[in-house]
Amino acid sequence: MAATRPPRSSSEELEPAPPWGIGLALTSLAYFLMVQFMLGVLFFLIYWVALEPGQPFEAAFQRAAASGRFMGLANSLIYLFILLTVTAGLRLWVRGPLGPALRLVPPVRIPLWATPFLALGLGVALDAVTMALGRPVIPETLAPLFRGRDPLGWAAMGFLTVVVGPPTEELLFRGLLYPALAARVGPMFSVYLVSLIFALFHLVTYGGTVDQWFWIAQAFLVGLALTGLRARTRSLWPPIVMHMTLNLYATVEAIFLLNFRA
């Protein structure tokens, strides 16, 4: 007679499928890109007319792209708009409380207080690999946004990278996309697929040159850590906290290395 398998504990049970499918998750990501582009163009035109009147387009664009104040403020408003509108749409779509559907619940297996320490360890490890390969710790495309002793620019970029950016991206990638994929193709494959999509979305941040693919690879590793943590803890809170901590570490590091290192 075959031995019966003991019942799974509550920490081993599979997550219930979310009340949305892969189509809605991918639509939300497409919406994310569309709004970034459209509002980005709008905010630049406002900047050009108000602050760079009469200046050539290319010169004004280059100054805007290198301004921590403009990029931090404009993208913070864009991310806030996306966060609020996607959340509002989900409230219309999901029947019942939105928090449990998005797995905004206490984590299992890994306590939430340990997440910042995991993030700092990952940040230091990535820096060690970057320096061992002889590459700059701060990506060249991001360095102008933090270079120069401009507290308002630092504050704007910090608000973007630490406060509004991580919750918005985690809502889209680990809140919507991961559980929809996991219910369809399984958790393990979904971790890799979501991490790959997350990394490719960072082409907007780092560019698509051959040299910048190093940073896309790093984004993929970060995505593996964030999505793996989401799968392991079955909660969206740990990847949010890890993402915020990683970005805080990177922001403080950029400000220090570009402005205060002798």
C-alpha positions in Angstrom: 0.0 0.0 0.0 1.5 3.4 -1.0 2.3 5.7 1.8 0.1 8.8 1.9 1.8 12.2 1.8 1.2 14.3 4.9 -1.0 17.3 4.3 0.8 20.5 3.4 1.3 23.2 6.1 -0.2 26.6 5.4 3.3 27.9 4.5 3.6 25.2 1.7 0.2 25.7 0.1 0.1 27.2 -3.3 -1.1 30.7 -3.8 -4.6 31.1 -5.1 -4.8 32.4 -8.7 -5.2 36.2 -8.9 -8.5 37.6 -10.1 -6.9 38.8 -13.3 -5.0 37.1 -16.2 -1.8 37.6 -18.1 -3.6 39.8 -20.6 -4.5 42.4 -17.9 -0.9 42.3 -16.5 0.7 42.9 -19.9 -1.8 45.6 -20.7 -0.8 47.4 -17.5 2.9 47.2 -18.5 2.0 48.6 -22.0 0.1 51.4 -20.2 3.2 52.0 -18.1 5.4 52.5 -21.1 2.8 54.6 -23.0 2.2 57.0 -20.1 5.9 57.3 -19.4 6.4 58.4 -23.1 3.4 60.7 -23.4 3.8 62.5 -20.1 7.5 62.6 -20.5 7.1 64.5 -23.8 4.5 66.8 -22.2 6.7 67.7 -19.3 9.7 68.3 -21.5 7.7 70.6 -23.7 6.6 72.5 -20.6 10.2 72.7 -19.5 11.4 73.9 -22.9 8.8 76.6 -23.2 9.0 77.8 -19.6 12.7 77.4 -18.8 14.5 77.2 -22.2 12.6 79.6 -24.5 14.2 80.1 -27.8 16.8 77.4 -27.2 17.4 74.7 -29.9 15.5 71.5 -29.2 18.6 69.3 -28.8 20.3 71.7 -26.4 17.2 72.0 -24.3 16.7 68.2 -24.3 20.2 67.5 -23.2 20.0 69.9 -20.3 16.6 68.5 -19.2 18.0 64.9 -19.4 21.0 65.9 -17.2 18.9 67.8 -14.6 18.2 65.9 -11.4 15.5 68.5 -10.5 13.6 68.1 -13.8 14.0 64.3 -14.2 13.3 63.6 -10.6 10.2 65.8 -10.4 8.8 64.9 -13.8 9.3 61.1 -13.4 8.0 61.2 -9.8 4.7 62.8 -11.1 4.6 60.2 -13.9 5.1 57.3 -11.5 2.5 58.7 -9.1 0.0 59.0 -11.9 0.6 55.4 -13.0 0.4 54.1 -9.5 -2.9 55.9 -8.7 -4.5 55.1 -12.1 -3.5 51.4 -12.1 -4.7 51.0 -8.5 -8.0 52.7 -9.3 -8.5 50.4 -12.3 -7.8 47.4 -10.2 -10.4 48.5 -7.6 -12.9 48.4 -10.4 -11.7 45.0 -11.7 -11.2 43.1 -8.4 -14.2 42.1 -6.4 -13.4 42.3 -2.8 -10.4 43.8 -0.9 -7.5 44.8 -3.1 -4.8 44.2 -0.6 -5.1 40.4 -0.3 -5.5 40.1 -4.1 -2.1 41.9 -4.5 -0.6 39.8 -1.7 -0.1 42.8 0.5 -0.1 40.4 3.4 2.4 39.4 6.1 5.3 37.4 4.5 6.1 33.7 5.3 9.5 32.1 5.6 11.5 35.3 5.6 10.6 38.1 8.1 10.1 41.6 6.7 12.8 43.1 9.0 15.5 40.9 7.4 14.7 42.3 3.9 16.8 45.5 4.1 19.8 43.5 5.2 19.4 41.2 2.2 19.1 44.2 0.0 22.3 45.8 1.4 24.2 42.5 0.9 23.0 42.3 -2.7 24.0 45.9 -3.3 27.5 45.4 -2.0 27.9 42.2 -3.9 26.9 43.9 -7.2 29.3 46.7 -6.5 32.1 44.2 -5.9 31.5 42.4 -9.2 31.2 45.8 -11.0 34.6 47.0 -9.7 36.2 43.6 -10.3 35.2 43.9 -13.9 36.7 47.4 -14.1 33.5 49.2 -14.7 32.2 52.4 -13.0 29.9 51.8 -10.1 27.6 54.6 -11.3 26.1 54.1 -14.8 27.2 56.8 -17.2 23.6 57.5 -18.2 22.6 58.3 -14.6 25.7 60.1 -13.3 24.7 63.6 -14.6 21.5 63.4 -12.5 23.5 63.2 -9.3 26.6 65.1 -10.1 26.8 68.6 -8.7 26.0 69.7 -5.1 22.3 70.4 -5.7 20.2 69.3 -2.6 17.0 70.0 -4.5 18.1 67.8 -7.3 19.1 65.0 -4.9 15.8 65.3 -3.1 13.8 65.0 -6.3 15.8 62.0 -7.5 15.6 60.4 -4.1 11.9 60.8 -4.0 11.6 59.2 -7.4 14.1 56.3 -6.8 13.1 55.5 -3.2 9.6 56.6 -2.5 7.5 56.3 -5.7 9.5 54.2 -8.1 9.8 50.9 -6.2 6.1 50.6 -5.2 5.0 51.4 -8.7 7.3 48.9 -10.4 6.6 46.2 -7.8 2.8 46.6 -8.3 3.3 46.0 -12.0 5.9 43.3 -12.1 5.6 41.4 -8.8 2.0 42.4 -7.9 0.3 41.9 -11.3 2.5 40.0 -13.7 4.2 37.4 -11.5 1.0 35.8 -9.9 -0.8 35.8 -13.3 2.2 33.9 -14.9 2.7 31.7 -11.9 -0.9 30.5 -12.1 -0.4 29.6 -15.7 3.1 28.3 -16.1 4.3 27.7 -12.6 6.3 29.8 -10.1 9.9 28.8 -11.1 9.6 29.7 -14.8 7.7 32.8 -13.9 10.5 34.1 -11.7 12.9 34.0 -14.6 10.4 35.4 -17.1 9.3 38.3 -14.9 13.0 39.1 -14.1 13.8 39.1 -17.9 10.9 41.4 -18.7 11.8 43.7 -15.7 15.4 43.9 -17.0 14.3 44.7 -20.6 12.1 47.5 -19.3 15.3 49.1 -17.9 16.4 49.8 -21.5 14.5 53.0 -21.0 16.8 53.8 -18.1 20.2 52.6 -19.3 19.9 52.7 -23.1 20.4 49.9 -25.6 24.1 50.2 -26.5 26.3 47.2 -26.2 28.1 48.8 -23.2 24.8 49.4 -21.4 23.9 45.7 -21.6 26.0 45.2 -18.5 23.5 47.2 -16.5 20.6 45.4 -18.1 22.3 42.1 -16.8 22.5 43.7 -13.4 18.8 44.6 -13.6 18.0 41.0 -14.4 19.9 39.8 -11.3 18.1 42.3 -9.2 14.8 41.2 -10.8 15.7 37.6 -9.8 16.2 38.6 -6.2 13.0 40.6 -6.1 10.8 38.1 -7.9 12.4 35.2 -6.0 11.6 37.0 -2.7 8.0 37.5 -3.9 7.7 33.8 -4.7 9.4 32.7 -1.5 7.5 34.9 0.9 4.2 35.0 -1.0 3.9 38.6 -0.1 4.5 41.8 -2.1 5.8 43.7 1.0 9.4 42.1 1.0 10.2 43.0 -2.7 8.8 46.5 -2.1 11.1 47.0 0.9 14.1 45.4 -0.8 13.6 47.5 -3.9 13.4 50.7 -1.8 16.4 49.8 0.2 18.5 48.9 -2.9 17.5 52.2 -4.5 18.3 54.2 -1.3 21.7 52.5 -1.2 22.4 53.3 -4.9 21.2 56.9 -4.5 23.3 57.7 -1.5 26.3 55.9 -3.1 25.9 58.0 -6.3 25.7 61.3 -4.4 28.8 60.4 -2.3 31.0 59.0 -5.1 30.2 61.8 -7.6 30.4 64.8 -5.2 32.3 64.0 -2.0 35.0 61.4 -2.8 38.4 63.0 -2.9 
